[in-house]
């Protein structure tokens, strides 16, 4: 399995409702893209203060590398990804992606 971790520096002007809608759109991908096992999201709750400004994030669990790779090019993911990038502070610089095998 693959854990696809995405950490976000969202624009401060984003409301809580806009954040919720953004994460709901990520969760909704599980219904349309095969191979997604689970989606979790939320704010950083670490007390260490080492988040580097990445205060929110989500994790998508895929059943395989192939499922993750199909997700990356899926049109629904591309649309959600564009929405995410437009919601971050600094565009692509406002997100960090880290994948690993589990």
N, C-alpha and C positions, 0 to 999 in steps of 0.2 A: 504494500500500500504506500501511497504518497501523501504526505501532509504538505499542502500548499498554503503557506502562511503569508498574509498580506497585512502590512502595518501602514497606517495612514496618518498623515498630518492634515487633517481636514481644516477647511477654511473656518475661521472663528465666526463668521457671519451665518454659518449653517445652523438652522434651528434643530431642536431635538426631533421634531417631526420629519424634517428633511433627512436627518441622519437615519432615523428609523426606516424611512422609505428606501434609502440607499441600501441599507443592510437587508431589507426585505427583498429587494431585487436580486441580491446575491443568493439568498436562501431559495428564491423561486427557481433559480437555475437547476436545482436538484430535480425538479419535476420535468425538465425538458432536455437535460443533457445526461445520457447514460454514463454510468460508472462513478457518479458522485455518491459516496456512502453517507457523508454527514457534512453539515455546515454549522459552524459556531462563530459568534461574533460578540464584540463588546468593547468597553473601554479598558485601557491598561490599568490594572489595580496593583501593580508592583510597588512596594514601599521603597525600593532602592533608588528611584529617581534617575534611572539610566535609560530612559525611553528615547532620549534625543529628540523630543517633540512629537514622536509617533504615539499619539494618545489613544488611538482607536485601531481596531483591526479585526480580521476574520481569518478563519482557518477552514479550508475545504479538504476533506479526506476523500481520496480517490482509490478505487480498487486496484489500479495499476498505473504504470507509467503511460501506457497507451491511452487510458481513459483521460488522464491529465492532458496529454498532448492533443487529443480530440477536443477537449474543453477549450484549450487555448485558442483554437481557430474557429470554434463554433460561433455563428453570427450573433446568437443571443448573449454569449459571453463578451464578444467584441463590443456590443452595444452597452452592456453594463460597465465594462471596463472604461469606455469613453466617458460615461457618466461619472465614474469614480475619479478619473483623472481630472475632470472639470470641477470636481468638488474638493480637490486637495489644494493646499497652499503650495504653489510652485509647480503645478502640473505633475509630470513624471517624477520630479525631485521630491514631491510630497508623498511618495509611497516607496515601500521597500518590500520586495518579494523574496521569500526564502522557502525552498522546497527541500524536503528530505524524505528518505525511505524509512518506513516503520514496519 
